Amino acid sequence: MPYKGAIFFDYDGTLVDEQEKLFFPTEKTVDTLKRLQEKGYLVALATGRSLSYVPIHIQQLFTCFVVQNGAQAVVNNQIIYRSGLDEVTLSELIHYLYENDVVFVLENNQHCYTQNLKNELFLKITNHFNITHENFKELDTLEGKQFEKFMLYYKDEKQRTRVMNEWAQKYKIVNHRYMLCADGTNLGITKGGAIQQMIQQFNIKREDTYAFGDGENDIDMFCAVGTGIAMKKHAPALDAVASWVTASVAEEGIYKGINQFGLL
């Protein structure tokens, strides 16, 4: 049976709000997601996170995922799109990060790897996002491992600027709004590109697609769908591509946005 349309939801800042310590979607949000699926919509999570640290109770709400800012698209546990990091260039990056004392996390959908699980900066940032460490390991070697994304945790703005100057020509590096950290993928990778792969696979018309988001990594996602809905607390850059601004997470922004466009 064909889908009526597709709706993509960012995670941090959209389904949850780490700034307000709201680490779980509201009951009304969860109910809204379930009702959308019952009405025949494809409902997908579109996040910068890897599946390895998307909480299980969130994964259970979806069967379709755009993860790692678009480096992978997964449908019913099958990868339909993937952009892996080249091992040679990644090895050069890791050498640079060790030499310059930059904390990193290498990600795939099974595990994440970092220098030191007890590093103070690593603990500060993962705790800020309420990320558990059960799927995190300390890196011993790159050999035999595949990755699609990395995160960088910076000591200060000076370190962030230096890394961007050195590596922004080789990787797409997207800075976070509230913390001194960044996501890195291959050049050209966006949530929007992976979403296009997904809606093409299911033959869904662009005008029947929607997305909810709050950050700059959602710009391409909004451009890929028919209607982009920004959360109340959003990056200013989204204003140019958003069709509407809904309420905050605490104010039931997902529910209100869905009803604004008559989807339930």
Secondary structure, 3 states (H helix, E strand, C coil): CCCCEEEEECCECCCEEHHHCECCCCHHHHHHHHHHHHCCEEEEEECCCCHHHCCHHHHCCCCEEEEHHHCEEEECCEEEEECCCCHHHHHHHHHHHHHCCCEEEEECCCCEEECCCCCHHHHHHHHHCCCCCCCEEECCCCCCCCCCEEEEECCCHHHHHHHHHHHCCCEEEEECCCCCEEEEEECCCCHHHHHHHHHHHCCCCHHHEEEEECCHHHHHHHHHCCEEEECCCCCHHHHHCCCEECCCCCCCHHHHHHHHCCCC
